[in-house]
């Protein structure tokens, strides 16, 4: 085998390796679709009720991307990755409700031992001092349904 053939093989292997990186990184991003029937807050931003796509940022696992294509909303949220005591059977969002205000507080992914907790905003911390919040869960839409609320 001559040098030119070895060079071509090496270059082909490198292209195959680096070309497959974005695909594998994309597959590690968890995606869920959920219909949220109420307005809610993420950090200090109020998001309207609607159908949201939520996925983990592939390059920065502590960040979630929250998107509502119908209303052209795109939010990046910093989270705290934490171990769950058991693996969830469904992907779900957890909200805290104070009076009539809802705050996204956590994401759990089906079959994964990690949860993503969101930092409390200044507004949520203030409301939490005044009253005890109610917990609301929204689960990922199944193929034949939009969402199920528990």
C-alpha positions in Angstrom: 0.0 0.0 0.0 1.4 3.4 -0.9 1.4 6.6 1.2 -1.3 8.2 -0.9 -3.8 5.4 -0.3 -3.1 5.4 3.4 -3.6 9.2 3.5 -7.0 8.8 1.7 -8.1 6.1 4.2 -7.0 8.3 7.2 -8.8 11.3 5.8 -12.0 9.3 5.1 -12.0 7.9 8.7 -11.6 11.4 10.1 -14.5 12.7 8.0 -16.7 9.8 9.1 -15.8 10.3 12.8 -16.3 14.1 12.8 -19.3 13.9 10.6 -21.1 11.6 13.0 -20.5 13.8 16.1 -23.5 16.2 15.5 -25.9 13.3 15.0 -24.8 11.6 18.2 -24.9 14.8 20.2 -28.4 15.5 18.8 -29.6 12.0 19.9 -28.6 12.8 23.4 -30.9 15.8 23.6 -34.1 14.7 25.2 -37.2 16.1 23.5 -40.7 16.2 24.8 -43.9 17.9 23.6 -46.4 19.0 26.1 -49.6 21.1 25.9 -49.5 23.5 28.9 -53.1 24.7 29.5 -52.1 27.8 31.5 -49.7 30.7 31.4 -46.5 30.1 33.3 -43.3 31.7 34.2 -39.7 30.6 33.5 -37.2 32.8 35.3 -38.8 36.2 35.1 -40.5 35.6 31.7 -44.2 34.9 31.3 -45.0 32.3 28.7 -48.5 31.9 27.3 -50.5 28.6 27.4 -49.7 26.5 24.4 -47.9 23.5 22.9 -44.2 23.5 23.9 -41.2 21.5 22.7 -38.6 21.1 25.4 -35.1 19.6 24.9 -31.8 19.4 26.6 -29.1 21.5 24.9 -26.7 19.0 23.3 -23.5 20.8 24.1 -24.5 22.1 27.6 -26.5 19.4 29.5 -27.5 21.8 32.3 -29.5 24.0 29.8 -33.0 23.3 28.5 -34.4 24.8 25.4 -38.1 25.7 25.6 -39.8 26.4 22.4 -43.4 27.2 21.2 -43.1 27.4 17.4 -46.7 28.5 16.9 -46.1 31.6 19.0 -42.4 32.0 18.0 -41.2 31.6 21.5 -37.6 30.4 22.3 -36.2 30.4 25.8 -33.0 28.9 27.2 -33.1 27.9 30.9 -30.2 27.0 33.2 -31.1 24.0 35.4 -29.6 22.0 38.2 -29.1 18.3 37.2 -29.9 16.0 40.1 -30.3 12.3 40.7 -33.9 10.9 41.1 -34.7 8.2 43.7 -36.4 6.2 40.9 -36.7 6.3 37.2 -39.8 8.0 36.0 -42.3 6.0 33.9 -43.3 9.1 31.9 -41.6 12.3 30.9 -43.2 15.2 32.8 -43.0 18.9 33.8 -43.6 20.0 37.3 -45.0 23.4 38.1 -45.4 25.3 41.3 -48.6 27.3 41.7 -48.9 30.3 44.0 -52.3 32.0 43.9 -53.0 32.1 40.1 -49.3 32.1 39.0 -47.6 29.0 37.7 -43.8 28.5 37.7 -42.0 25.7 35.9 -39.8 24.0 38.5 -38.6 20.6 37.1 -38.4 18.3 34.2 -38.2 14.5 34.5 -37.4 12.3 31.5 -38.9 8.8 31.1 -36.4 6.1 31.9 -33.6 8.5 33.0 -32.3 8.7 36.5 -31.7 12.4 36.3 -34.1 15.3 36.8 -33.6 19.0 35.8 -34.6 21.5 38.5 -35.0 25.1 37.6 -33.7 28.0 39.7 -36.5 29.9 41.5 -37.0 33.5 40.1 -37.1 36.5 42.4 -40.9 36.6 42.0 -41.3 32.9 42.9 -39.1 33.2 46.0 -41.2 36.2 47.2 -44.5 34.3 46.6 -43.1 31.2 48.3 -42.4 33.2 51.5 -46.1 34.4 51.5 -47.8 31.1 50.8 -47.3 27.4 50.3 -47.3 26.5 46.6 -49.4 23.7 45.0 -47.5 21.2 42.8 -48.9 20.5 39.3 -47.6 17.9 36.9 -47.9 17.9 33.1 -46.9 14.8 31.2 -45.6 14.3 27.7 -48.2 14.0 25.0 -48.7 10.4 23.8 -49.2 9.8 20.1 -53.0 9.7 20.5 -53.4 12.6 22.9 -52.2 16.1 23.4 -51.4 16.0 27.2 -52.5 14.5 30.4 -52.5 16.5 33.6 -52.2 14.8 37.0 
